[in-house]
Amino acid sequence: MSRLDSLRDEKLNSHTDPGERGEKGENLDAAGVDVGRKPGEQGRMGAKKRRELGKNDYCSPEYPVNGLGPLKDLCKSISEKAQLDPAMVGQAIITAASLVTQGSYEVQTLSGYKPLSLYGLTIAESGDGKSTAEGIVLQGVREFEKEKHNGYMERIANESEEKGKKKNAPREIEPYLLASDSTVQGVIKSFKTGWPSQGIFTAEGATMLCGWGMSGEQRANSSANLNKLWDGESIALQRGIEGRTQLYNRRFCAHWLIQPDVAQEALNDSNLSAIGLWPRFLVAWPQALKPRLYKYYDFKSDPVVTSFWSVCKDILSEQVITGDGECGEFFTLKLTSEARAILIKTFEKMELSRDPSNPLHIIKPFAVRLCEQACRIGGVLAAFSGEKEISAETMKNALLLANYSLETWRGIFGTREDMTHELWAKNVYDWMSKRPGGRASETDLIKTVTPKHLRTAHKRDTALSILRERGLIEKAVDFTPDGVIRLSLNEWKIANGQ
């Protein structure tokens, strides 16, 4: 019996709907391995555009709640009672479970042993429950952190009284796992003195994607370091003032929740995909919430939720930390032969994305990482439920979740060029709106338009074409000395009534 099951049995009579399972038999296509779209299914950025510039219609893939396996009832309970989209809740759950388990476990993949660290990116409008979902799910971790904090502060207070007796005492570890606003440099600094398994979880993802650490001159460096942390590599830095930093066996995960408008620029930064940052993220883009009727939800009295918190605290309490502040020896969750066979078949299917004619080629970096993502997800699910290996059922569940992310990325990047052009047009329109008379010449656009990256003929002409087709701009007119109206040869103005 798993940890979660045993705790749940003490608090409620758990039940499973007849015929409900976390996997769908031996059919790999039914298990979510095939990433082909179903008839009538659209990607997130569908072809039908809204009239409002810069916006896109979106039809999300259905979130595979059953793929959460031992955590599916938790997702169902929170999403139903708090009236939130399952994708929002599911992302919060799987990344929180990663934070809890990554410090004690690793997982076997087709290319060696990897951390259970997961990066999550959830894109949702303001008011759609980002803070609510995150707050409910992470409560157990925060309670653990608070308990550790209280003991830590007592010991620090007593330390000054016994300075002479503590010369050979082990280094005191700062007991903080969570941060909501930090740079990668800040995370590494925290690892020097703090808990060896940490994460940045924030419902205001703009603080990460738009802050100093991801500014133009820092973005490549921060992304490369985030990649290394995801890979579980040792931290090796040499700085003139700080000297050498060499850290081993640290684990880092993340969940950034962000609004679509803020995410757009970062999602369209091809460098972040080329560097390999976005392919390391599991993405979700939940449907916007429909109008709701008020329904009170006391989540602190929900036995499924409190059981989850209890397991979180139990696993964290069992984590071994060495005298050097490192994660202790990791328990390796190995693949059963059945799970390995399923994974190999999926691997070969994902490798077809290297062929330019394959529908997945546009998101090849994401497709070729799907198997490792599935192993990490499967490892989190197995560790959380107390299993000692990755079964075929757990692997199928993990593939459902990994496949959902891949399909969502395909929806995002399948229309990447359209999104980019829309952004150019929006920026040009905003800039023109602020000019006297709402006018600008094509020469002005090349010389003075902002942002500066728009100052090319190709971007200018593309933006003008979109704005003209939408009826948002029109040719400017001038008056000759004798009062005759004539169209300006190369000037445009905001259309009347806009």
N, C-alpha and C positions, 0 to 999 in steps of 0.2 A: 504494500500500500504506500502511495506517495505521501510526501510531507503535506501537500495541500489537501489531499483526500482525508488524511487522518485528522487534521485540524478542522476541516469542514464538517466531518461527521460529529464532532463534539458540539457544533453550533447549529446545525440544521440537518434535516433529512434531505440529503441531496438526491436529485433525480435526473434522469436522462430521458429526453423524449424518445418514444419508440422509433427505432431505426436510425437515430441520430448518431453519427460517428464523425471523428475528426478527419477521416480519410474516405476515399471513394473506391474501395476495392483495388483490384490489381490493374485496372485500366489506367495507364499513365496519362492519357489525355484527360480523363475525368479527374485525375488527381492534380490537374493544373500544370502539367509539365509542358504541354503544347501552348506556346504563347500566341498562336494565331487568333485573330479576332473572331468572335462569333458573328453569325449573320445579323446585320443591323446594328452591330455594336460600333460606337464611335470613340475616337480618342478624345482626350480632354479638350484639346484645341480643335474643335470641329470646324468644317468648312463654312458653315453658316455664321456670319458675323453679326454682331449687334451694331445698331446704328451708332452707338456711342464710340468714339475713337479710342483705340487702345484696349477695348474689352473684347472678350471672346466667349462664345457659348461653350459650355463644358458638359460632357456626359461622362461621368466617372465609371470605371469598372466597379463592379460590386465587390465590396470588401469581403474576403473569405474568412468570416469570423471563426468557422470551425477549424481553420488552419492554426489557430492559437492552442489547439489541443487542450492541455490541462488548465489553460487560462481562458478558454472560450466562454465559460459561464460568467466569469468576472466581466468580460467585455459586454456580454448580453445584458447583464444586470445593470451596469452603469449606463450603457447607451440607452436602454429602455427607460430607466427610472429618472435619469438626468436629462433625457430627451436630447441626446447627442448622436451625431453620426458615428456608426461603428468604426469607421476608418480613423476618426479622431481618437477614439478611446483605444483602439487596437494599437496604434502607433505609440501612445503613451505607455501602454502595458508592456509591449515587447522591449522597448528601450529601457524602461525601469527595471525589468527583469534582467536585462543585460548588465546594467550597473551593479545589480545585486550579486550576480553570478560570476562576472568576469575576473574577479580577484582570486577565485579559488579553482576555476576550471579552464581547460582548453579543449579543443575539438579536433578530431582527425578529419582531414579533407583529402581530396585527390592529389594534393601537392604538399603534404606535410601537415604539421600541427599548427593550428591558428587560435588566436584569442576568441573569446565570446563577445568581444566588443562590437557594438552596433552603432551606426550613425543613422539618425532619423531626421527627415525634413518633412514637416507637415505644413501645407499651404492652405490657409483658410481666412475668410473675411473676419473682420473685427465683430465680436458678438456671437460668433459661432461656437464658443465653448472651449477655446484653447486653454485658458487658465483653469477652467472648471475641471476638465479632464486631467490635466497635469497635476492639479492640486489634490484631487482624490487619489490618484494612483500613487503619487510620491509620498503620501502622508506617513506611511510606515518607515520609509527611509529617513524622513525628517525627524520622526520620533527617535529612531536609533541615533541619529546624529546629535540630537538635543541631549539625550542621556549621556552620550560620550563627552559632549561639550561640558556638561555640568561636572563630571568627574575630572576632566582635564583642567578646568579652571580651579578646582579645589587643590589639585596637586601642584599647579603653578603657584598658588598662593602659599602653600606650605613649603615650597622649594626654597624660598628666600630665608626661611628660618633654619634650614638644615643644609646650607650651601656646602659646608665642609664635609658633610657625610655623603655627598652625592657625586663625588669626583668620578667614581667608576660606575655610576648608575647608567642604565641604558637610555638612549636618547628618547625624549618624550615626543610622541607622534601627535601632530595636530589632527583631530578626529573629524575632518570635514571632507565629505564626499561630493557635495553639490555646489555648483556655482551657477548663477544666472546671467552673469556678465563678466567676461574675461577675455583676454587675448591668449593666443597659444603660448606666448612668452610667460604670461601670468600662470598658466597651467603648469608649465615646466618648473617655474619657481616654487609653486605650491607643492610639487612632487618632492622637492628637496627636503621639506620639513613635515609634510603632511601624509595623509592616508594614501597608500600606493595604488588605490583604485578610485578614480574620480570621474566626474562627468559634468558637462555644461548642459543644463536643462533650462530652457527659457521659453516663455510664451511670447516674448518680444524678440524674435530672431533677428530683427533689424539691428539690434545691438551687436550681433556677431557679424552679419553680412555687410553692414554699412559703417561699422566702427573703424577705429584707427588700425586695428590688426588686419582688416581686409581692405584698406585703402589701396589706391593704385600701386604705390611703391612697395607695399608690404604684402599684397595679396598672394603673390607667387611663393614667397617665403613661408607665410602662414599656412598656405595650402599644402606645401611640401611637408611641413612639420605635422599637420593633421594626418596626412597620409602615413607618415612613419608611426604615429601613435596608434592609428587603426591597425597597422600591420604588427604592432607589438614589438617594434625594434627598440634597442637600447637608445637612450638619449645621450648624445655626445655633442657637446657644444664647447667652443673655445671663444671667450670674449676677453678683450683687452683689460677691462676693469674688473670683471667678475672672475676671470680666470677660467679654469676647466670645470665643466659640469659633466659628470659621467654617472648615469643612473640606469639600473637594470630592473627588469620585472615590474614595470609599471603598466597599468591598464587604464584606458580612457575611452569613454563613450559619450554620445551626445544626442540630444533631441532639440531641434530648433523649430519652433512654430512661428510662422511668418505670414503676413498678408500678401495677397497676389501682386499688388502694385509694387510693393517693396522688393519682392522676390524677382520680379521680371528682369531687372538689369543683371542680377547675379546669374540667373538661369540662362540668360543669353550670352554670358561671357564664355566664349568657346575655350578660353585658356583653362578655366576650371574643369572642363571636361577633359581637355588634352592632358593636363597635369594629373588627372585621375581622381580629383576630389569628388565630383558629383557621382561617378560610378561607385563610390564607396558608401553612398547614402541610400537608405530605403526611403522612398518618397511616398507620400499620400496627399491627395487633394480632395478632401471630403466635399460632398455636395453642400451647398449653402442651406442653412436650416430654413424650413418653412415656418410660418406663424404657429406658435404653440399656445396651448392652454396651460395656465399655471398648475403645476403639480409639485407638492413639497417632497423633497427627497432628503432624508436623514441618512447620508451615506455612512456616518459613523456607527449606525445601528444595523447596517447591512451585513449579515454574517459572511457573505461571499467576499466582500471588501475587507472586512477585518481579518478574515482568514489569510488573505493575500498579504496584508501588512505583517501578520505574525510570521509567515514564511520568510518574508523579506528580512525581518529582524533576526530570525534564526540563522539564516544563511550568512548574513553579515557577521553575526556573533561568532560563527565557526571559522571565519576567515583567519588564516595564519599570516602574521606579519613578522618578518625576521628582525633581528636587532639592528640591521642596516636600513630598516624601513622599507624593505621590498616585500612584494607578495611572496608568500611561501610557495612550496612546491605545488604545481598545478595538477589536479586530477584530470587525466585524459579520457574524454568520452570518445570511444572508438565506434566506427561504423560496423553494423552487422553486415554479413555478406549480402543479405537482401537489400539493405539500404544502399550499399555500395553499387549493386547492380543497377538500381534505379538512378543513382547519381551519374553513373557512367553513361547511361542512355541519354540523360539530360545534357551531359557535357558534350556529347557528340552532336546533339541537336543545336546547342548554342554555338558550337564551333562553325556551323554553317553561316553564321552572321559575318564571317570574314569574306564571304563571297559578295561582291557588290550587287549582284542581282537578288540577293536574299532580302526579304522585307525587314529583317532585323539589322541589316547592315548600317542603317542610319544611327543605331544605338549600340554598335558593336562593343564599345568599352563596357557598357552595362551588361550586355548579354554574356560576355565571356567571364564576368565575375558572378554570374547568377549562382553557380554551383557552390562557390565559397560562401556567398551570402546565405544560401540554404543550409549549409553545414553550421554556420554560426547560429542561425535561428534555431535549427534543430538542437544544437548544443544547449542553448538557453532554455528551451522547452524541457529537455531531458534533465538538466541540472536542477531546474526549479521543481520538477516533480519527483526528484530523488532517484531517477533512473541512472544506470551505470554505463549505458551504451545508447547509440542512436539506432532505433528500430526502424523497420520499413514504414510503419505508420507515422512515426515522428518525422521521417524524411519527407513523406508525402505532404504532411501538414506544412512543413517548412517550405516546400516548393510552392505550395499555394500562396504563402505570404510573399516569397521572393518573386513569384510570377506577377502578383498584383503590383508590386513596385515597378517591375520591368514594363508592364503594360502602361502604367501611369507615366513613366519616363518616355515611353514611345509616344504617348499622347502629347507630351510637352515638346519633345524634340522632333516629332514627326512633322510639326508645322513651325519649326524653329525659324526658318527664313521668313515666313509670314509674320511671326511675332516680332522679329527684328525690324522688318519694314514698317510695321505698325508703330513701333517705338520711335523710329526716325520721324514718321509723319506727326506723331503726337508732339515731339520735341520742337519740330519746326512750327507747328501750329501755335504752341504755347509762346514761342519766341516772337512770332509775328503779331500775336494778340497784344503784346506789350509795346509795340512800335507805334509811332504817330500815325494815325489813320489806319492802323492795321496793315500797312504796306511794306513790301520789301522787294528789291530787285534781285534777279538771279545772281548778279555780281555781289550784292550784299550778303546773300546766303553763303557764298563761297568764302567771303572775307571775315564776316562778323557773327555768323549764327553760333549759338551755343546750344548744347555742349560742342566743344571744339572738334570732336571727332566727326561731326557732320559736315565739315568743310571740304567736301569732295563733290565733284560733279555728279558722280553716280548716286550718292546718298541724297543729294539735293533733288535730282530729277526723280528719283523713286518716291521721295516724300511728297513732292509737288504733284506727282501723278495720282497718288492715293488721295490726297486732299482735294484735288480737282474732281476725281470720280465721285467722291462723297458729297460734292457740292459745298465744301467748307471754305474753298477759296475761289476767286475768279480773277480774270485779267483786270488790272487796274486801268482806269481811264484818265485821260488828260484833256485839257481844253486848249485848243489852238488860239492864237491871238484874236482871230475873228469869231471866237465862241463856238467853234465846231468841236464836238466830242470825238475823241479818237482813242482806240485801245493802245495802251503802252506795249511796246514790243517785248520787254522782258521784265515787267513788274507785275506783282500779284498782290491782292489784298484779301482780307477776311470777307467772306461773302455777306451780303446784307441779310439781316435776320439771324446771323449766327452769334 
